[in-house]
Amino acid sequence: LITEALEAAELGADLTGRLLAFARRQPLEPKLLDLNDLVDGMGDLLARSLPESIRIEARLSELPCRTRVDPGQAENAILNLAINARDAMPEGGTITLTTEHVTIETDDAGSHPNLAPGNYVVLSIADDGTGMTPEVLERALEPFFTTKDAGTGTGLGLSTIFGFAKQSDGLARIESEPGAGTTVTVYLPAAEE
């Protein structure tokens, strides 16, 4: 009985943390980190979390991709996106993690709304899975929206990632087409040396 109560409390704490992240009120502990090192360091965890039918490909920038964010939330974002990609590829496929540098100019406002001009490091996670219909894509960031069977998804994964990016003064963007896979791109402010 005590074990069940502790498990319920831990689930409740996790749910509360995800809701706070979505609402952008979760206290973050930003630290300087390199997205390249983070992706490299998560290789074993991702390999253990995914079936052998899914290949992981990393295309990392030759330059360091330093940003100042909460490392736990950044790891959680990568793991959540990898698990979503796994679920979209029941027959297997490839997950590609890409890091790069992007500079947003003032005249880029049309193609990058909600991002202030400046230098960003970008993490993209792409899969070649089933993709999303326009109707699903439109609702993908809503909290509690899920396409998974009851009991298998909370519907908070993508909304939590969106909240984390926003709270870190960045942005998360999703692109998807049925049969063509999904790409989630997270823009985070580049840390000044």
C-alpha positions, 0 to 999 in steps of 0.5 A: 500500500505504501509503495502504491501511494509513493508511485501515485505521488511520483506520478502526480509530481511528474504531471505537475512538473509537466503542467508547470513547464507547459505554463512556463512557470516551472523553475528552471536551473539554466547552465551552460551546455553544448547541445553537441555534447548533450546529444553525444552523451544521450546516445546510450540512453536513446539506444536502450530506449528504442528498438533495434529496428530504429536507427539513430543518426546524429548530424552535429555542427562542427562548431560548439552549440552552446546555450544556457538552459536547464540540462534536465529539461533539455535531456527530457525534450530529446528523450520525449521526442525520440519516444514520439518518433519511435511510436510513429515508426512501428515498423522501424526507421531512422531518427535524425538529430541535427544541431546547427547555428542560426542567426535571425535577422530583423527582416526574418520576422515573417519566417520566424515569428515569435523569435527575437532577432539574434543568434540561436543554436538549433536542435532538430529531431526528425523521423521518417514515420507516419507523420501527422495530418493537418488536423492533428498537427494543428492540435499537437501542442495542446496539453492533454491532446494525444493520438495514443491509446488510452493509458499509453500517453499523457498528451503532455510531451510536445506541450512540455517541450514547447513550454521549455523552449519558450521559457528558455527564450526560444521556440519549438516548431513542428513540421509534419506530413502524412507518410513523410515523417515529422521534424521538431525543431527547437531554437535556443539562444546561443550563449555568448562566449 
